[in-house]
Every structure is written in C-alpha cells, then in structure tokens.
Amino acid sequence: MKTRKQKLLVGSFLAFLLIVLIISRVRIANERNFTLAKGEIIPGLLLIMGQNAELEEGSSVEGPVIMLCCNLIVDGSVDGNVFLMSGNLKVESHADVNGDVKVMSGNLSQ
C-alpha cells in the first residue's frame, strides 16, 4: 500500500510539474552547483535537477522552488513552496519562505 501511495504521489508531482512548465515562467538550473547570489531575482518557478544549490541571503525566487536529487541551502526569499525530492534541505536563519516546505526522501534542518 505504501508503495502505491508513493507512486501516486510521484505521478501527481510529475503531472503538476509538466503543467507548471507549460504555463509559467520557469528557470531551470543546469550548472554543476547552482548559486542564486545576493540581489539576483528569479521571477517564477526555479527547477533544479541533479546538482547542489544555494539561495544566498538577499536573493529572491518569486515562485516555488522544486529540486530533485541533491542538496539545497535556502538563505534568501522564496515566494512559494519549497519541494525537495531525494536530498537534504537546510533553511538558514535569514530565509523567508512564504509557502510550505516539503522534503521527500531526505532531511530538513534549520
């Protein structure tokens, strides 16, 4: 039963991701290690796949952050949900997340 629920959750997530990619402004990070530096703004969804990432203090994502398979440090502002699948998420003291924070198959620390 647990496996069926996990498959349903992953399938729903992938369908949601496809819809978001079609209808919104999306930034897909493809660098080996992605850093959103102080003063940088992403005006929509940030999608990170397969590399570590850091949102520095003073940076801003004006939408959700979705990350697959690595580690994320949030010290900036996120105007949406943060979702991490298979990795570790650290939310620093300066972080401002205006949405839910969810980690699937990983760890969350503050």
Long-range contacts (C-beta under 8 A, 24 or more apart in sequence): 9-104, 13-83, 13-85, 17-47, 17-66, 20-45, 20-64, 21-45, 21-47, 24-63, 25-63, 29-53, 36-61, 36-76, 38-76, 45-80, 48-72, 55-95, 57-92, 57-94, 64-99
